[in-house]
Amino acid sequence: MTPQHPGAVRVVAWMLHEGRLNTHMREFGDDLCRRVVEAGIPLWRAFCGIRTLHPQIAATAYVWRRGQGTAERRTAEHGLEKTAAFVKSPLTEVTRTGHTIRRRLDDPSLVLDYEVLDTFRAEGGTDYVAMPMLFTSGEINSISWLTDRPGGFTDAEIAGLAEIAEMLTVVVETQTHRRIVSALMDTYVGHRTGERVLSGAIKRGDGETIRAVIWFCDLRGFTTLSDSLPRELLLDLLNQYFEIMVNALTAEGGEVLKFIGDGMLAIFELRERDNVAAHCAAALRAARTAQAAIAARNPARIAAGLAEIRYGLALHLGEVTYGNIGAPNRLDFTVIGPAVNHATRIEKLAGKLDRRVVTSASFAAAAAMPLVNLGTHSLLGVIEPQEVFTLPD
């Protein structure tokens, strides 16, 4: 039986008591690899790759190399698993089989069976070890260690690295799950709303009254399009439209709360001491950006025989209730109240007035920039006729 490596024991103890408290994975990785070297294990390069649950990112990896400062963070988009570099990687073999791979690169008679090992050998690497990281879910990720010391790692050092990898698995799994939850919250409910939920606002009735710029938009003619378009073309239309709207809005600090069929509800939350006019200006910039992007996108769609993106957008300023509503075990964190209804009614009016963007009088008064008065109009469910405004041409 290989005796424990005393330096590795110290590194594992640090990970268990202090290291795991550092939630910044790059800083944690830097500290870990530095301690491995100080423990007498001649580490030259380390790699840790973790698959994740994210709509755009398939995996995240950290690469550390001695003498090159901080670790490098890399991300891989979905589709990586189909590339030749991924399929023919020793790390792919480790995650598939759960077995450790070791290659003595300083053995001239060794035929290297992975292309990346030729690169490591040419750079001066002498010994390469890739180890599995088995999560409690059964998922296997991987970590690799590389040294440039003549003679490579000793058996005791390999055993020590295995102990470190086992403890690292516990730390990485905890951090990965936390990041996955946060990413899913950002994706499905929005960043600020997700923070509220994760901070404990999870009971029905939890909420507060906030002031906000309310953004509501939807596609025009969507019912007809739903009946006439094939599913793939309908989804493509929705995705292009929502992508433009979301990108324009989030770039100016707005937050999407929900998609309602072909509609989108979002807010620019006004906190205490916030400049209201600045938030209104941000919403108007987002509206103009979306308008320009759709105008640029439509000619290509029309030329390809696809449906034109036609929409209406309303901006309103008011107080809303921001919190949890629904059944005890199925909740929605959203905004409700007369101000939300007011925004949806104004948006319906946009179609009748043949305008892309309309605003309420309260928004126009706070915007501190010239808007065009479209007159006074009756809104469904609103007793008094309301003034509405639009963007100057």
ABEGO torsion letter per residue (X at the ends): XBBBBAAAAAAAAAAAAAAAABABAAAAAAAAAAAAAAAGBBBABBBBBBBBBBAABABBBBBBBBGAEBBBBBBBBBGAAABAAAAABAAAAAAAAGBBBBBBAABAABBBABAAAAAAAAAGBABBBBBBBBBAAGBBBBBBBBBABBGEBBAAAAAAAAAAAAAAAAAAAAAAAAAAAAAAAAAAAEAAAAAAAAAGBABBGBEBBBBBBBBBBBBBGAAAAAAABBAAAAAAAAAAAAAAAAAAAAAAGBBBABBBEABBBBBBBBBBGBBAAAAAAAAAAAAAAAAAAAAAAAAAAAAAGBBBBBBBBBBBBBBBBBEBBEBAABBBBBBBEAAAAAAAAAAAAAAAAGBABBBBAAAAAAAGBBBBBAEBBBBBGBABBBBBBBBBX
